């Protein structure tokens, strides 16, 4: 077991409220729910001044201040948002109709020109938003209420890409001559961003001229609290209404009714080197596959707060289990007796070295002689990609900003993959991935994705062990906070505060 000393945990918990003294006010009070404000303890401070052309875009999205043309549903299928409809005119050309009656927070009306300006700024940014990696777009205005999007190559995922928070549509006032983007008073959402206090906090107010349903609360007070113990203390003391990413070690100290687990599209996977060393033998890889006890890893390292993997794609992609069947024609395991292998991982995610310890025990019982190699990620990635290890433990996001897992599968398992730790090059896998990539979003594409998953699993190049969860805290007075596996939404116009009893 990997128990943490209780006295230290309690001491840290007791000290945490002192750390928060400058971050949060006392327990929020309001005589009317409509006038209440929601306080949020965020996991990380902004890295780039809350520009949407960076990962900070996800904060703007979670606060419902910046909006995109498209929104994804639970199945990652595109739905109308600031665009009300779209048409694929040919393989490389799309037409999007812009919603009428939308007002930016600075009072100017949303136009097709504004949409084209925002998207063009993203295509010209250095670096580009990652949703546009390898994608070349051109955008032009058509009439008063439509834009034309053209791609250099065929891309059936254009509507999905336009759902990325990094492609949010902002008012002209947001874009400076120096290339910087300032989102204050520039979005279209139910909350208007009013203050950015560096890496300390941000303040948002209800936007009364929102094109949809007005927000239920008066505003949002967001504080950045990187320390997990401090975030948990903020929930326990009532200093925060919503808390991001509570550490597993703190959950036992909290009222269980305030803790909510959200499945993440992230899989803890063991990659095996198919090109060289003992793992180049499919039978040896099959032995590793059968040796892993996933349930003990979940119960011991993750304290039961993870999901045992049935495939590469977990419960955060709700549709995956509906299409999945047992993988057939798998290679049988072989007996091993003293085969030397190197098992590697990194320290940046605290649970991975603990997983490595359990895996070493399980593989030793199966007949392997295991040597561990554990470093910081920055110092081990190059060796992992070069095939320096027989086995590598990685916590891997399985969908990128498009909400679609094909890009991840190509990157990790195709012959030309840029993140191919398993060194896999299998014609059947490449064929399955090519088929999936060419299909539009919908049922046929999802079936093809699961077929590609089966082709990958059949090689035993990657052995999925578990799917991670994020633990979200919500005070008892919060209603309708969003528990989003993609971490795009948190507070919306529907989020409210229970009015106190008279």
Secondary structure, DSSP 8 states (H G I E B T S, - for coil): -----HHHHHHHHHHHHHHTTTT--SS---SSGGG-EEEEEESS--SSTT-TTSTTHHHHHHTT-SB-SEEE-TTS-EEESSEEEEEEEETTEEEEEE-SS-B-TTS-B--HHHHHHHHHHHHH-SS--GGGTT--EEEEEETTTEEEEEESS--TTHHHHTTSGGG-B--GGGB-TTS-B--TT---SSEEEEEEETTTEEEEEE-TT-SSS--SSSEEEEEE---HHHHHHHHHTTS-SEES---HHHHTTS-GGGEEEEEEEEEEEEEE-SSSSGGGSHHHHHHHHHH--HHHHHHHTSTT-EEE-SSSS-TTSTTHHHH-----S-------SSEEEEEEEESSSHHHHHHHHHHHHHHHHTTEEEEEEEE-GGGTHHHHHTT--SEEEEEEES--TTS-SHHHHHHHHSTT-TT-TT----HHHHHHHHHHHHS-TTHHHHHHHHHHHHHHHHHTSEEEEEEEEEEEEE-TTEE-----TTS--S--TT-EE-----
